[in-house]
Amino acid sequence: MNTKHFAVIGHPIGHTMSPFIHSELFKLNGIDGDYSVVDIAPESLDTGIPRLLEELDGFNVTIPFKSAVIPFLNSVEGVAREYGSVNTVRCSDRSGRTTDPVGFVRALAAADIELKGRVAVLGAGGVCRVFAGEAARAGCQVTFGVLESDIPAAGAIISDISKHHPEFRAEIVRIGELGGAFDLLVNATPVGMYPKTGNMPVAKELLKDCRAVFDAVYNPENTALINAAREFGCKAQGGMPMLVWQAAAAQEIWLGVDFEKAAVERVITAATRYMNQHFTGNQ
């Protein structure tokens, strides 16, 4: 059996869970594969991407190259066209897709959280476009809670989504003025990430009127936001399941394999344990 070669590219790219997660997923289907981390400087894309397309079987793409990689590809498939963002490249046909949406939706389903009704999205970065776009696809009304400086970026996201979903209902409020009842609150900011684990992106009192919370932060496993949500009896899900499910979806694209939910849940548990041992010092 020939070893298959995969990687994640970005810049700067340091500690990442991707090699461990993909290695565990390879084992589930008996795949002989390796997975490396490649830091490419932006000025080296013109030579770096073509080289990887020749040398690898596939690669993942992270910040800041999810859009910059597109001109090097023969095709962009599925919702990656809508989002203008690629996080998974299959080298055999030089095609690009994004698995962030399926990772998000599967992570919600694993926690028995419905994507419906009134949704608050905190932040206006790249992943916010995915969260808000999937909410639009589900017919939700979205409220963006953002810093003053991010109001233009949130407006651009709404404009882009509305081109594909003309019925999309959305508003923008300053994050400190966010209020009301939400069926789902999604944190797409880095607030609460290790080592500043005591921070929360919104006031705790806001959560008492939320039915569910999804925090894209995966380190720590239970952020201050997740813990506060559970105190109010909300369903709550952290970011690790999304990280693992989007990796599984990438392997489905690269290798044509399938994954059972229970098996992926075991990888999520193993990845959380690995993170606690190697990224936070917790046991």
MIMIVO-619159 format. One record per atom (N, C-alpha, C): residue number from 1; atom name; x, y, z. Coordinates in steps of 0.02 Angstrom, whole numbers, plus 50000, padded with zeros to 5 digits. Layout:
// MIMIVO-619159
NUM, CA, X, Y, Z
...
//
This chain:
// MIMIVO-619159
1, N, 50042, 49940, 50000
1, CA, 50000, 50000, 50000
1, C, 50044, 50062, 50000
2, N, 50031, 50109, 49954
2, CA, 50069, 50170, 49950
2, C, 50044, 50220, 50002
3, N, 50091, 50250, 50037
3, CA, 50072, 50301, 50086
3, C, 50046, 50363, 50051
4, N, 49990, 50389, 50075
4, CA, 49961, 50450, 50048
4, C, 49983, 50509, 50091
5, N, 49994, 50565, 50059
5, CA, 50023, 50623, 50093
5, C, 49976, 50683, 50093
6, N, 49966, 50710, 50153
6, CA, 49921, 50766, 50162
6, C, 49954, 50818, 50207
7, N, 49925, 50878, 50209
7, CA, 49954, 50931, 50251
7, C, 49901, 50985, 50263
8, N, 49919, 51030, 50309
8, CA, 49881, 51092, 50318
8, C, 49929, 51149, 50303
9, N, 49905, 51200, 50266
9, CA, 49947, 51257, 50251
9, C, 49917, 51321, 50281
10, N, 49960, 51367, 50299
10, CA, 49938, 51431, 50326
10, C, 49999, 51474, 50341
11, N, 49987, 51533, 50370
11, CA, 50042, 51576, 50390
11, C, 50016, 51632, 50435
12, N, 50044, 51640, 50495
12, CA, 50090, 51593, 50526
12, C, 50051, 51532, 50551
13, N, 50084, 51477, 50555
13, CA, 50049, 51416, 50579
13, C, 50095, 51380, 50628
14, N, 50074, 51376, 50689
14, CA, 50114, 51345, 50741
14, C, 50082, 51283, 50767
15, N, 50062, 51284, 50830
15, CA, 50029, 51225, 50860
15, C, 49961, 51215, 50827
16, N, 49948, 51155, 50806
16, CA, 49884, 51139, 50775
16, C, 49865, 51067, 50793
17, N, 49800, 51057, 50801
17, CA, 49775, 50990, 50817
17, C, 49768, 50946, 50755
18, N, 49773, 50976, 50696
18, CA, 49757, 50939, 50635
18, C, 49796, 50875, 50625
19, N, 49863, 50873, 50635
19, CA, 49898, 50809, 50624
19, C, 49872, 50753, 50668
20, N, 49859, 50768, 50732
20, CA, 49834, 50716, 50777
20, C, 49764, 50693, 50754
21, N, 49720, 50740, 50740
21, CA, 49651, 50722, 50721
21, C, 49651, 50680, 50657
22, N, 49688, 50701, 50607
22, CA, 49688, 50663, 50544
22, C, 49719, 50594, 50552
23, N, 49771, 50590, 50593
23, CA, 49801, 50524, 50606
23, C, 49751, 50476, 50637
24, N, 49713, 50501, 50685
24, CA, 49662, 50460, 50717
24, C, 49607, 50440, 50668
25, N, 49588, 50486, 50624
25, CA, 49537, 50471, 50573
25, C, 49563, 50421, 50521
26, N, 49627, 50426, 50502
26, CA, 49656, 50378, 50456
26, C, 49648, 50307, 50484
27, N, 49659, 50299, 50549
27, CA, 49656, 50233, 50580
27, C, 49587, 50201, 50573
28, N, 49535, 50242, 50574
28, CA, 49467, 50215, 50573
28, C, 49453, 50177, 50508
29, N, 49486, 50198, 50453
29, CA, 49474, 50166, 50389
29, C, 49535, 50130, 50362
30, N, 49585, 50119, 50407
30, CA, 49645, 50083, 50386
30, C, 49684, 50117, 50332
31, N, 49685, 50183, 50332
31, CA, 49721, 50221, 50281
31, C, 49794, 50229, 50301
32, N, 49838, 50214, 50255
32, CA, 49910, 50226, 50265
32, C, 49924, 50298, 50241
33, N, 49921, 50344, 50288
33, CA, 49929, 50414, 50270
33, C, 49969, 50452, 50321
34, N, 50002, 50506, 50298
34, CA, 50036, 50551, 50345
34, C, 50009, 50622, 50333
35, N, 50019, 50664, 50383
35, CA, 49990, 50731, 50382
35, C, 50039, 50779, 50414
36, N, 50061, 50829, 50376
36, CA, 50112, 50876, 50399
36, C, 50085, 50947, 50403
37, N, 50125, 50991, 50430
37, CA, 50108, 51061, 50438
37, C, 50156, 51102, 50395
38, N, 50128, 51144, 50350
38, CA, 50170, 51182, 50303
38, C, 50155, 51256, 50311
39, N, 50205, 51293, 50332
39, CA, 50199, 51366, 50338
39, C, 50225, 51397, 50273
40, N, 50181, 51431, 50237
40, CA, 50200, 51463, 50174
40, C, 50194, 51539, 50182
41, N, 50247, 51575, 50169
41, CA, 50243, 51647, 50170
41, C, 50201, 51671, 50111
42, N, 50161, 51723, 50120
42, CA, 50117, 51746, 50065
42, C, 50155, 51760, 50000
43, N, 50216, 51785, 50004
43, CA, 50254, 51800, 49943
43, C, 50279, 51737, 49908
44, N, 50271, 51679, 49940
44, CA, 50293, 51616, 49911
44, C, 50237, 51574, 49882
45, N, 50175, 51600, 49882
45, CA, 50118, 51561, 49858
45, C, 50127, 51538, 49786
46, N, 50153, 51582, 49743
46, CA, 50157, 51566, 49672
46, C, 50199, 51505, 49658
47, N, 50246, 51491, 49700
47, CA, 50287, 51430, 49692
47, C, 50266, 51375, 49740
48, N, 50243, 51395, 49800
48, CA, 50226, 51346, 49852
48, C, 50165, 51305, 49836
49, N, 50111, 51337, 49813
49, CA, 50049, 51300, 49800
49, C, 50057, 51251, 49742
50, N, 50085, 51271, 49684
50, CA, 50095, 51221, 49630
50, C, 50138, 51162, 49652
51, N, 50187, 51175, 49694
51, CA, 50230, 51120, 49717
51, C, 50190, 51071, 49760
52, N, 50148, 51097, 49805
52, CA, 50107, 51054, 49847
52, C, 50056, 51015, 49806
53, N, 50028, 51047, 49755
53, CA, 49980, 51013, 49712
53, C, 50011, 50952, 49677
54, N, 50075, 50956, 49664
54, CA, 50111, 50900, 49632
54, C, 50132, 50848, 49683
55, N, 50152, 50869, 49743
55, CA, 50183, 50823, 49791
55, C, 50133, 50788, 49837
56, N, 50075, 50819, 49850
56, CA, 50028, 50793, 49899
56, C, 49968, 50761, 49866
57, N, 49932, 50722, 49905
57, CA, 49867, 50695, 49883
57, C, 49811, 50744, 49899
58, N, 49821, 50784, 49951
58, CA, 49771, 50834, 49969
58, C, 49798, 50877, 50025
59, N, 49767, 50936, 50034
59, CA, 49787, 50977, 50091
59, C, 49730, 51021, 50114
60, N, 49734, 51039, 50177
60, CA, 49688, 51086, 50207
60, C, 49718, 51156, 50205
61, N, 49675, 51206, 50207
61, CA, 49697, 51275, 50202
61, C, 49668, 51314, 50260
62, N, 49711, 51351, 50294
62, CA, 49688, 51393, 50349
62, C, 49710, 51465, 50336
63, N, 49698, 51508, 50385
63, CA, 49713, 51579, 50378
63, C, 49786, 51589, 50359
64, N, 49801, 51633, 50310
64, CA, 49757, 51680, 50275
64, C, 49743, 51661, 50203
65, N, 49744, 51596, 50186
65, CA, 49745, 51575, 50117
65, C, 49681, 51544, 50090
66, N, 49626, 51548, 50128
66, CA, 49565, 51513, 50107
66, C, 49535, 51541, 50042
67, N, 49548, 51604, 50028
67, CA, 49528, 51634, 49964
67, C, 49587, 51637, 49915
68, N, 49646, 51649, 49942
68, CA, 49705, 51657, 49899
68, C, 49723, 51594, 49860
69, N, 49702, 51535, 49886
69, CA, 49718, 51472, 49852
69, C, 49676, 51461, 49789
70, N, 49619, 51494, 49785
70, CA, 49571, 51480, 49731
70, C, 49599, 51488, 49661
71, N, 49638, 51540, 49645
71, CA, 49664, 51547, 49577
71, C, 49709, 51490, 49554
72, N, 49734, 51450, 49600
72, CA, 49779, 51395, 49582
72, C, 49740, 51330, 49567
73, N, 49674, 51331, 49575
73, CA, 49634, 51271, 49568
73, C, 49598, 51267, 49502
74, N, 49582, 51206, 49480
74, CA, 49543, 51197, 49419
74, C, 49469, 51210, 49429
75, N, 49446, 51196, 49491
75, CA, 49375, 51206, 49505
75, C, 49364, 51217, 49580
76, N, 49310, 51251, 49595
76, CA, 49288, 51261, 49664
76, C, 49217, 51234, 49668
77, N, 49206, 51186, 49713
77, CA, 49145, 51147, 49713
77, C, 49099, 51166, 49772
78, N, 49034, 51152, 49763
78, CA, 48985, 51158, 49817
78, C, 48981, 51228, 49846
79, N, 48970, 51231, 49912
79, CA, 48959, 51295, 49944
79, C, 49023, 51336, 49950
80, N, 49081, 51307, 49934
80, CA, 49143, 51346, 49933
80, C, 49137, 51403, 49883
81, N, 49100, 51393, 49829
81, CA, 49089, 51447, 49780
81, C, 49050, 51504, 49812
82, N, 48999, 51486, 49850
82, CA, 48957, 51536, 49883
82, C, 48997, 51576, 49934
83, N, 49039, 51542, 49973
83, CA, 49076, 51575, 50026
83, C, 49141, 51606, 50001
84, N, 49162, 51589, 49940
84, CA, 49226, 51614, 49915
84, C, 49284, 51592, 49958
85, N, 49278, 51532, 49986
85, CA, 49326, 51507, 50036
85, C, 49336, 51433, 50027
86, N, 49399, 51412, 50025
86, CA, 49418, 51342, 50017
86, C, 49460, 51321, 50077
87, N, 49442, 51266, 50109
87, CA, 49485, 51240, 50163
87, C, 49509, 51169, 50148
88, N, 49487, 51140, 50092
88, CA, 49506, 51071, 50074
88, C, 49521, 51067, 50000
89, N, 49581, 51046, 49982
89, CA, 49601, 51038, 49912
89, C, 49617, 50966, 49898
90, N, 49587, 50939, 49844
90, CA, 49604, 50872, 49820
90, C, 49651, 50881, 49761
91, N, 49711, 50854, 49767
91, CA, 49762, 50869, 49717
91, C, 49753, 50832, 49652
92, N, 49720, 50774, 49653
92, CA, 49714, 50734, 49592
92, C, 49678, 50772, 49536
93, N, 49627, 50812, 49554
93, CA, 49592, 50853, 49504
93, C, 49597, 50928, 49518
94, N, 49639, 50945, 49568
94, CA, 49649, 51015, 49586
94, C, 49583, 51051, 49600
95, N, 49541, 51018, 49640
95, CA, 49476, 51047, 49657
95, C, 49476, 51070, 49729
96, N, 49437, 51122, 49743
96, CA, 49433, 51149, 49810
96, C, 49362, 51148, 49837
97, N, 49356, 51134, 49901
97, CA, 49291, 51134, 49935
97, C, 49300, 51163, 50004
98, N, 49246, 51174, 50039
98, CA, 49251, 51193, 50109
98, C, 49211, 51144, 50151
99, N, 49242, 51120, 50205
99, CA, 49208, 51074, 50250
99, C, 49187, 51108, 50315
100, N, 49201, 51174, 50321
100, CA, 49180, 51209, 50381
100, C, 49105, 51206, 50392
101, N, 49064, 51215, 50340
101, CA, 48991, 51213, 50352
101, C, 48967, 51146, 50378
102, N, 48990, 51091, 50348
102, CA, 48968, 51025, 50370
102, C, 48994, 51010, 50440
103, N, 49054, 51035, 50455
103, CA, 49080, 51027, 50523
103, C, 49036, 51062, 50574
104, N, 49015, 51122, 50558
104, CA, 48971, 51161, 50602
104, C, 48904, 51126, 50612
105, N, 48873, 51106, 50558
105, CA, 48807, 51075, 50561
105, C, 48809, 51008, 50598
106, N, 48860, 50968, 50585
106, CA, 48866, 50903, 50619
106, C, 48880, 50912, 50693
107, N, 48919, 50963, 50710
107, CA, 48934, 50976, 50781
107, C, 48870, 50996, 50818
108, N, 48829, 51037, 50787
108, CA, 48765, 51056, 50818
108, C, 48721, 50994, 50827
109, N, 48717, 50953, 50775
109, CA, 48675, 50894, 50778
109, C, 48698, 50846, 50833
110, N, 48763, 50841, 50843
110, CA, 48790, 50797, 50894
110, C, 48770, 50819, 50964
111, N, 48757, 50884, 50972
111, CA, 48736, 50911, 51037
111, C, 48660, 50920, 51040
112, N, 48625, 50894, 50989
112, CA, 48552, 50900, 50986
112, C, 48530, 50973, 50986
113, N, 48568, 51015, 50950
113, CA, 48552, 51086, 50944
113, C, 48524, 51098, 50874
114, N, 48465, 51128, 50870
114, CA, 48433, 51143, 50807
114, C, 48455, 51212, 50782
115, N, 48468, 51216, 50717
115, CA, 48483, 51280, 50686
115, C, 48418, 51309, 50660
116, N, 48388, 51352, 50701
116, CA, 48322, 51378, 50684
116, C, 48310, 51444, 50721
117, N, 48259, 51479, 50699
117, CA, 48236, 51537, 50736
117, C, 48283, 51596, 50734
118, N, 48293, 51626, 50792
118, CA, 48334, 51686, 50799
118, C, 48404, 51666, 50822
119, N, 48454, 51685, 50782
119, CA, 48523, 51665, 50795
119, C, 48567, 51727, 50804
120, N, 48608, 51728, 50856
120, CA, 48657, 51780, 50867
120, C, 48725, 51754, 50847
121, N, 48761, 51791, 50806
121, CA, 48829, 51773, 50786
121, C, 48875, 51828, 50812
122, N, 48922, 51809, 50854
122, CA, 48969, 51857, 50883
122, C, 49032, 51860, 50841
123, N, 49048, 51919, 50814
123, CA, 49107, 51927, 50774
123, C, 49090, 51939, 50701
124, N, 49142, 51954, 50662
124, CA, 49132, 51968, 50590
124, C, 49192, 51943, 50549
125, N, 49227, 51893, 50574
125, CA, 49284, 51864, 50538
125, C, 49262, 51814, 50486
126, N, 49311, 51779, 50457
126, CA, 49296, 51734, 50402
126, C, 49248, 51678, 50419
127, N, 49255, 51648, 50478
127, CA, 49212, 51592, 50495
127, C, 49140, 51615, 50509
128, N, 49132, 51680, 50524
128, CA, 49064, 51706, 50535
128, C, 49022, 51700, 50472
129, N, 49054, 51706, 50415
129, CA, 49018, 51700, 50351
129, C, 48988, 51631, 50345
130, N, 49024, 51580, 50368
130, CA, 48999, 51512, 50366
130, C, 48940, 51504, 50415
131, N, 48949, 51526, 50477
131, CA, 48896, 51518, 50526
131, C, 48832, 51555, 50504
132, N, 48840, 51617, 50483
132, CA, 48782, 51656, 50461
132, C, 48752, 51628, 50397
133, N, 48795, 51603, 50352
133, CA, 48771, 51575, 50290
133, C, 48730, 51512, 50301
134, N, 48753, 51469, 50346
134, CA, 48715, 51409, 50361
134, C, 48650, 51426, 50397
135, N, 48651, 51478, 50439
135, CA, 48589, 51501, 50470
135, C, 48541, 51527, 50418
136, N, 48566, 51564, 50369
136, CA, 48524, 51589, 50315
136, C, 48494, 51531, 50276
137, N, 48535, 51480, 50262
137, CA, 48511, 51421, 50225
137, C, 48454, 51386, 50262
138, N, 48457, 51390, 50330
138, CA, 48405, 51358, 50371
138, C, 48346, 51403, 50384
139, N, 48347, 51464, 50355
139, CA, 48291, 51509, 50363
139, C, 48290, 51548, 50428
140, N, 48348, 51554, 50460
140, CA, 48352, 51589, 50524
140, C, 48358, 51665, 50515
141, N, 48340, 51701, 50567
141, CA, 48352, 51773, 50571
141, C, 48417, 51782, 50611
142, N, 48464, 51820, 50584
142, CA, 48530, 51826, 50615
142, C, 48542, 51897, 50642
143, N, 48567, 51900, 50702
143, CA, 48590, 51962, 50731
143, C, 48666, 51957, 50742
144, N, 48704, 52002, 50711
144, CA, 48776, 52004, 50720
144, C, 48791, 52049, 50780
145, N, 48827, 52022, 50829
145, CA, 48852, 52061, 50885
145, C, 48925, 52075, 50874
146, N, 48943, 52138, 50861
146, CA, 49012, 52153, 50841
146, C, 49039, 52215, 50876
147, N, 49104, 52223, 50874
147, CA, 49136, 52284, 50896
147, C, 49122, 52339, 50845
148, N, 49126, 52401, 50868
148, CA, 49114, 52458, 50823
148, C, 49156, 52452, 50759
149, N, 49219, 52433, 50767
149, CA, 49264, 52429, 50709
149, C, 49246, 52374, 50660
150, N, 49205, 52326, 50681
150, CA, 49187, 52270, 50638
150, C, 49119, 52278, 50603
151, N, 49086, 52334, 50615
151, CA, 49020, 52345, 50583
151, C, 49024, 52342, 50507
152, N, 49074, 52374, 50475
152, CA, 49079, 52368, 50401
152, C, 49089, 52295, 50378
153, N, 49129, 52257, 50414
153, CA, 49141, 52187, 50394
153, C, 49077, 52146, 50400
154, N, 49038, 52158, 50453
154, CA, 48975, 52123, 50461
154, C, 48926, 52142, 50405
155, N, 48927, 52205, 50387
155, CA, 48884, 52227, 50332
155, C, 48902, 52194, 50266
156, N, 48967, 52184, 50255
156, CA, 48990, 52150, 50194
156, C, 48968, 52077, 50193
157, N, 48970, 52045, 50251
157, CA, 48947, 51975, 50256
157, C, 48873, 51970, 50239
158, N, 48833, 52015, 50267
158, CA, 48761, 52015, 50253
158, C, 48748, 52026, 50178
159, N, 48785, 52073, 50149
159, CA, 48777, 52086, 50077
159, C, 48793, 52025, 50035
160, N, 48848, 51991, 50052
160, CA, 48868, 51931, 50014
160, C, 48817, 51875, 50021
161, N, 48794, 51863, 50082
161, CA, 48746, 51809, 50093
161, C, 48680, 51824, 50058
162, N, 48660, 51887, 50058
162, CA, 48596, 51906, 50027
162, C, 48595, 51894, 49952
163, N, 48654, 51893, 49921
163, CA, 48658, 51879, 49849
163, C, 48635, 51807, 49834
164, N, 48648, 51763, 49881
164, CA, 48629, 51692, 49872
164, C, 48564, 51675, 49907
165, N, 48546, 51715, 49957
165, CA, 48484, 51703, 49995
165, C, 48447, 51770, 50002
166, N, 48410, 51790, 49950
166, CA, 48378, 51856, 49950
166, C, 48330, 51867, 50009
167, N, 48306, 51813, 50038
167, CA, 48259, 51818, 50094
167, C, 48294, 51825, 50161
168, N, 48360, 51827, 50160
168, CA, 48399, 51829, 50222
168, C, 48382, 51890, 50264
169, N, 48366, 51877, 50328
169, CA, 48349, 51931, 50374
169, C, 48406, 51938, 50425
170, N, 48435, 51997, 50428
170, CA, 48492, 52007, 50473
170, C, 48496, 52079, 50497
171, N, 48527, 52086, 50555
171, CA, 48539, 52152, 50582
171, C, 48607, 52152, 50617
172, N, 48633, 52212, 50629
172, CA, 48698, 52220, 50662
172, C, 48689, 52263, 50723
173, N, 48714, 52239, 50780
173, CA, 48714, 52280, 50841
173, C, 48783, 52278, 50873
174, N, 48799, 52329, 50911
174, CA, 48862, 52328, 50948
174, C, 48857, 52273, 51001
175, N, 48911, 52236, 51009
175, CA, 48908, 52176, 51050
175, C, 48886, 52191, 51122
176, N, 48903, 52249, 51147
176, CA, 48883, 52267, 51215
176, C, 48810, 52284, 51221
177, N, 48776, 52293, 51164
177, CA, 48705, 52310, 51164
177, C, 48662, 52251, 51142
178, N, 48693, 52194, 51133
178, CA, 48656, 52135, 51112
178, C, 48607, 52115, 51167
179, N, 48545, 52099, 51147
179, CA, 48496, 52079, 51196
179, C, 48437, 52043, 51165
180, N, 48394, 52017, 51207
180, CA, 48336, 51980, 51184
180, C, 48346, 51905, 51189
181, N, 48296, 51869, 51167
181, CA, 48298, 51795, 51169
181, C, 48325, 51768, 51103
182, N, 48369, 51718, 51108
182, CA, 48397, 51687, 51049
182, C, 48389, 51611, 51053
183, N, 48373, 51581, 50996
183, CA, 48370, 51508, 50993
183, C, 48441, 51479, 50993
184, N, 48489, 51517, 50967
184, CA, 48559, 51495, 50965
184, C, 48604, 51556, 50966
185, N, 48654, 51554, 51009
185, CA, 48707, 51605, 51010
185, C, 48772, 51571, 50990
186, N, 48806, 51599, 50940
186, CA, 48868, 51570, 50914
186, C, 48926, 51618, 50926
187, N, 48976, 51595, 50962
187, CA, 49036, 51636, 50972
187, C, 49086, 51619, 50918
188, N, 49098, 51668, 50873
188, CA, 49147, 51659, 50820
188, C, 49207, 51704, 50831
189, N, 49216, 51726, 50893
189, CA, 49275, 51766, 50912
189, C, 49324, 51722, 50951
190, N, 49386, 51745, 50961
190, CA, 49433, 51706, 51000
190, C, 49427, 51718, 51075
191, N, 49379, 51757, 51096
191, CA, 49372, 51774, 51167
191, C, 49357, 51711, 51208
192, N, 49396, 51699, 51260
192, CA, 49389, 51640, 51301
192, C, 49439, 51585, 51285
193, N, 49479, 51596, 51233
193, CA, 49528, 51546, 51213
193, C, 49587, 51544, 51263
194, N, 49615, 51484, 51272
194, CA, 49675, 51476, 51313
194, C, 49729, 51523, 51288
195, N, 49765, 51560, 51331
195, CA, 49765, 51553, 51404
195, C, 49717, 51600, 51441
196, N, 49680, 51643, 51404
196, CA, 49636, 51691, 51437
196, C, 49567, 51660, 51445
197, N, 49565, 51606, 51483
197, CA, 49505, 51565, 51487
197, C, 49449, 51595, 51530
198, N, 49464, 51647, 51567
198, CA, 49412, 51677, 51609
198, C, 49369, 51728, 51573
199, N, 49388, 51745, 51511
199, CA, 49353, 51797, 51474
199, C, 49291, 51770, 51439
200, N, 49240, 51813, 51433
200, CA, 49179, 51796, 51396
200, C, 49163, 51851, 51346
201, N, 49137, 51833, 51287
201, CA, 49123, 51884, 51236
201, C, 49061, 51926, 51251
202, N, 49017, 51900, 51293
202, CA, 48956, 51937, 51311
202, C, 48945, 51930, 51386
203, N, 48901, 51973, 51413
203, CA, 48884, 51969, 51484
203, C, 48846, 51904, 51498
204, N, 48860, 51876, 51555
204, CA, 48830, 51812, 51574
204, C, 48754, 51816, 51574
205, N, 48726, 51873, 51593
205, CA, 48654, 51880, 51599
205, C, 48618, 51870, 51531
206, N, 48653, 51884, 51477
206, CA, 48623, 51876, 51410
206, C, 48603, 51803, 51398
207, N, 48639, 51757, 51429
207, CA, 48630, 51686, 51414
207, C, 48566, 51657, 51444
208, N, 48537, 51692, 51492
208, CA, 48477, 51664, 51524
208, C, 48418, 51662, 51476
209, N, 48422, 51700, 51421
209, CA, 48369, 51699, 51371
209, C, 48390, 51663, 51308
210, N, 48442, 51622, 51311
210, CA, 48465, 51583, 51253
210, C, 48445, 51510, 51263
211, N, 48423, 51479, 51209
211, CA, 48406, 51408, 51212
211, C, 48468, 51364, 51203
212, N, 48517, 51389, 51164
212, CA, 48577, 51349, 51151
212, C, 48635, 51395, 51135
213, N, 48696, 51369, 51146
213, CA, 48757, 51407, 51134
213, C, 48807, 51362, 51098
214, N, 48839, 51388, 51046
214, CA, 48895, 51355, 51013
214, C, 48955, 51401, 51017
215, N, 49010, 51376, 51044
215, CA, 49071, 51414, 51050
215, C, 49123, 51383, 51004
216, N, 49145, 51420, 50953
216, CA, 49194, 51393, 50906
216, C, 49263, 51382, 50937
217, N, 49275, 51414, 50995
217, CA, 49337, 51402, 51031
217, C, 49339, 51330, 51055
218, N, 49395, 51295, 51041
218, CA, 49400, 51224, 51062
218, C, 49449, 51213, 51119
219, N, 49489, 51264, 51135
219, CA, 49537, 51259, 51190
219, C, 49527, 51319, 51236
220, N, 49496, 51307, 51295
220, CA, 49483, 51243, 51328
220, C, 49420, 51209, 51303
221, N, 49412, 51147, 51324
221, CA, 49353, 51108, 51305
221, C, 49290, 51143, 51326
222, N, 49288, 51166, 51388
222, CA, 49230, 51203, 51415
222, C, 49251, 51274, 51430
223, N, 49234, 51321, 51387
223, CA, 49251, 51391, 51397
223, C, 49207, 51420, 51451
224, N, 49225, 51481, 51473
224, CA, 49182, 51516, 51521
224, C, 49112, 51526, 51493
225, N, 49107, 51538, 51428
225, CA, 49042, 51546, 51396
225, C, 49001, 51482, 51400
226, N, 49033, 51426, 51384
226, CA, 48998, 51361, 51387
226, C, 48975, 51346, 51458
227, N, 49019, 51357, 51507
227, CA, 49001, 51343, 51576
227, C, 48943, 51387, 51600
228, N, 48945, 51450, 51581
228, CA, 48891, 51496, 51601
228, C, 48825, 51476, 51568
229, N, 48828, 51455, 51505
229, CA, 48767, 51434, 51470
229, C, 48736, 51374, 51505
230, N, 48777, 51327, 51525
230, CA, 48751, 51267, 51558
230, C, 48721, 51283, 51626
231, N, 48748, 51335, 51660
231, CA, 48719, 51356, 51724
231, C, 48647, 51378, 51715
232, N, 48632, 51406, 51657
232, CA, 48563, 51428, 51643
232, C, 48521, 51373, 51610
233, N, 48549, 51313, 51604
233, CA, 48512, 51258, 51575
233, C, 48511, 51257, 51500
234, N, 48556, 51295, 51468
234, CA, 48559, 51296, 51394
234, C, 48595, 51234, 51368
235, N, 48575, 51210, 51310
235, CA, 48617, 51162, 51275
235, C, 48679, 51199, 51252
236, N, 48737, 51168, 51257
236, CA, 48799, 51203, 51240
236, C, 48849, 51155, 51209
237, N, 48884, 51179, 51158
237, CA, 48934, 51139, 51123
237, C, 48997, 51181, 51111
238, N, 49055, 51152, 51125
238, CA, 49119, 51186, 51112
238, C, 49143, 51171, 51041
239, N, 49202, 51195, 51025
239, CA, 49226, 51194, 50956
239, C, 49259, 51130, 50933
240, N, 49280, 51085, 50979
240, CA, 49316, 51025, 50957
240, C, 49276, 50981, 50910
241, N, 49211, 50968, 50923
241, CA, 49173, 50927, 50875
241, C, 49173, 50955, 50805
242, N, 49168, 51020, 50798
242, CA, 49170, 51050, 50731
242, C, 49237, 51038, 50698
243, N, 49291, 51045, 50737
243, CA, 49358, 51035, 50711
243, C, 49367, 50964, 50684
244, N, 49342, 50915, 50722
244, CA, 49350, 50846, 50702
244, C, 49304, 50828, 50644
245, N, 49242, 50852, 50646
245, CA, 49195, 50835, 50593
245, C, 49216, 50866, 50526
246, N, 49244, 50927, 50527
246, CA, 49266, 50956, 50463
246, C, 49327, 50918, 50437
247, N, 49368, 50890, 50482
247, CA, 49424, 50849, 50460
247, C, 49399, 50783, 50429
248, N, 49349, 50754, 50461
248, CA, 49319, 50693, 50434
248, C, 49290, 50706, 50364
249, N, 49256, 50762, 50357
249, CA, 49227, 50780, 50292
249, C, 49282, 50789, 50239
250, N, 49340, 50816, 50259
250, CA, 49396, 50823, 50213
250, C, 49420, 50754, 50189
251, N, 49425, 50706, 50235
251, CA, 49446, 50639, 50215
251, C, 49395, 50605, 50170
252, N, 49331, 50620, 50180
252, CA, 49280, 50594, 50136
252, C, 49292, 50618, 50064
253, N, 49313, 50681, 50057
253, CA, 49328, 50710, 49992
253, C, 49391, 50680, 49962
254, N, 49443, 50675, 50002
254, CA, 49507, 50650, 49977
254, C, 49506, 50575, 49960
255, N, 49472, 50537, 50003
255, CA, 49480, 50464, 50002
255, C, 49417, 50425, 49986
256, N, 49360, 50460, 49983
256, CA, 49297, 50425, 49969
256, C, 49276, 50379, 50025
257, N, 49295, 50394, 50087
257, CA, 49280, 50351, 50144
257, C, 49217, 50378, 50180
258, N, 49191, 50337, 50225
258, CA, 49135, 50357, 50267
258, C, 49154, 50349, 50340
259, N, 49119, 50386, 50383
259, CA, 49132, 50383, 50454
259, C, 49067, 50374, 50493
260, N, 49069, 50328, 50541
260, CA, 49012, 50319, 50585
260, C, 49016, 50371, 50641
261, N, 48958, 50395, 50661
261, CA, 48954, 50447, 50712
261, C, 48990, 50426, 50776
262, N, 48979, 50365, 50798
262, CA, 49009, 50342, 50861
262, C, 49085, 50341, 50857
263, N, 49112, 50323, 50798
263, CA, 49184, 50321, 50789
263, C, 49214, 50391, 50791
264, N, 49180, 50438, 50760
264, CA, 49204, 50508, 50761
264, C, 49200, 50536, 50831
265, N, 49149, 50517, 50868
265, CA, 49144, 50541, 50937
265, C, 49202, 50515, 50979
266, N, 49227, 50456, 50964
266, CA, 49286, 50431, 51000
266, C, 49348, 50471, 50982
267, N, 49352, 50493, 50920
267, CA, 49409, 50535, 50900
267, C, 49404, 50603, 50934
268, N, 49343, 50630, 50940
268, CA, 49333, 50694, 50975
268, C, 49358, 50687, 51048
269, N, 49341, 50632, 51080
269, CA, 49363, 50620, 51149
269, C, 49439, 50616, 51152
270, N, 49469, 50579, 51105
270, CA, 49542, 50571, 51104
270, C, 49576, 50637, 51090
271, N, 49548, 50677, 51044
271, CA, 49578, 50741, 51027
271, C, 49574, 50789, 51086
272, N, 49519, 50787, 51123
272, CA, 49512, 50830, 51182
272, C, 49564, 50810, 51235
273, N, 49573, 50746, 51244
273, CA, 49623, 50722, 51293
273, C, 49693, 50744, 51271
274, N, 49708, 50736, 51207
274, CA, 49773, 50756, 51180
274, C, 49785, 50831, 51190
275, N, 49734, 50871, 51176
275, CA, 49738, 50943, 51184
275, C, 49753, 50961, 51257
276, N, 49717, 50929, 51303
276, CA, 49727, 50943, 51374
276, C, 49798, 50926, 51397
277, N, 49826, 50874, 51367
277, CA, 49893, 50852, 51387
277, C, 49949, 50892, 51355
278, N, 49937, 50917, 51294
278, CA, 49992, 50948, 51256
278, C, 49984, 51023, 51245
279, N, 49923, 51049, 51250
279, CA, 49912, 51119, 51234
279, C, 49895, 51162, 51295
280, N, 49874, 51130, 51350
280, CA, 49856, 51169, 51409
280, C, 49893, 51147, 51471
281, N, 49921, 51087, 51469
281, CA, 49954, 51061, 51529
281, C, 49907, 51026, 51577
282, N, 49841, 51026, 51560
282, CA, 49793, 50992, 51603
282, C, 49795, 50917, 51591
283, N, 49778, 50879, 51642
283, CA, 49777, 50805, 51634
283, C, 49705, 50781, 51639
//
